């Protein structure tokens, strides 16, 4: 989990899915994101890539060859790598792997 914070806001970002976990206003005591409830939907703000939604039969065709792609793609379930972090920024990247090619 990566945290960014100043006198007004605290932000949390998870490496899995590069998912924003929290945007908390410290002065107002207000959380701006859904906190997640596994009985409904446990995610909060996932990166949906390369698609948003569902494909018919969870597949697409490229050059006449079928490929499986689950609802909302694969990025939300992958671990992103930290490429930069400082007091006010965090940058994460997802590189190709056996699962994404």
N, C-alpha and C positions, 0 to 999 in steps of 0.2 A: 504494500500500500504506500502510495506517495501522498504527502500532505504539503499543501501550500497555505500560508496563513499570513494575514496582516492584522491591523487593529480592528478591521471591520468584518472580514470574511475568512472562513476556513473551508478549504476544498480538499476532498480526498479522491484519489484516482487509483484504481486497481490495475495491476499489470495484465490480469486476465481480461481480455476483450478491450483493454484500454478504457475500461468503463468508469465513468464518473460516478462515484459512490455517494458523495455528499457535497452540498453547497449550503453552508450554514452561516447565517448572518448573526454575528456574535452580539451586536448591540440590541437587535430586536428579538434575539432568541428564536429565530425562525429558520427551519429547514426547508429549502426550496425544492428538494427532490423527494420522490416516493422512496420510502425507506425499505421497501421490499417485504412481502409477506408470502412465504412459500405456499400457503394454502390458496393463494390467488396467482401470484407471479413474483418470483424471487429476485428477478433482475431489476435494475434501477434505470440505467441509461446506456445500454450496450451499443457498441459500434455494429451496425448491420451492413455487412459487405460480403459479397458483391451484389446482393439483392436485398430488397425489403419486400417481404411477403412470401408467397408460396408458389412454386412452379407446379404445373400439372404433373402428377406422378413423381414429384420431387426430382425431375430430370430436365436437362436441356440437351440440345444437339449442337455439336461443333464439327464441321466438316463431315457430316453424316454419321458421326459417332456419338452415342449417348453418354452423358455424364450425370452422376447423382449430385444433387445439391439440396441440402435440407432447408427448411424454412428459415429465412433471414440470413442465409449464407453461413460462413464458417468463422468469420473474424471474432464474433462475440465469445467464442469458446476457445480461442487461442491465446497463448501467452505472448504479449508484446515485450519488446526489449527496450530498455531505457537508453536513449541516445543523448539526452541533455537534461540537466537539472540545475536550477539555481534558485535563488530566493523567491522568484515570482513566476517561474516557468518549469514545466516538465514536458519533455517530448518523448514519445514512445513510437516504435516502428514495428511493423509486422513484415517479416521477410518470407520469401517463398521457402517451402519445405516439402517434404514428401506428402504431407497431408493437403497442401494447397496446390500442388501441381497436377 
